[in-house]
């Protein structure tokens, strides 16, 4: 049996999952699924992933899983 604390731990809580679209200056779009505590952290993780590909970011879209 799971306790309330375990169910709402960030591993089991879908509210911490985000879909992030990174749009580049070349017209490409990269999609990432990240786990974060808020929109700012999800954006930061997506920026880091995009920078690792050496892409220039035009804008970022962040959506939270319901």
N, C-alpha and C positions, 0 to 999 in steps of 0.2 A: 504494500500500500504506500502511495506517495503522500508525503505531507504537503501542506500548502507551500512551505518554503521551497521545497524541491520542485514543485510544479511551476512556481513563478521565478525560479532561478533563470538567469538569462539564457541558458542552454535550451530550456523547454518553452520559453515564452516567445511566441511568434512576433510580438510587438517590437523585438529587437532586430528584425530582419528587414533589410532595405534593398530595393532594386535601384541601381544607379546607372544612368546613361551619360557617358562622356562624349561630347561632340567636339570634333577637332576642326582646325582651320582647313584641312584638306577635304572636308565634307564627310569624313568617316564618323561612325558612331560605335562606341564600345560599350557593352553591357556588362555590369558586374552585380553580383549579389554579395552583400556585406552584412556583417553582424556588428551592430553598434548600439550605444545607449541613446543616441539622439541624431537628428539630421546633420548637425555640424560634424560629428565624428564620422558619419557615413560619407559625407562629402570629402573630408580629409583623407580617408582611406582610398576613395576613388581617385583623388588627385595624386596620391602616392603611386597607385597602380598605373595611372596614365603617364606619369613622369618616368616611370621605369621603362616605358615603351618609347620614350623620347618624343612624345607628341605635344603639339601646341594646342591647348584647350581653348575652345571658343565659349562653351557653356556646359553646365552640368545640371541634369535633372535627377531629383531624388524622390523616390516613392516608397512609402512604408507598406509592408504586407499587412493586410487586414486580419 
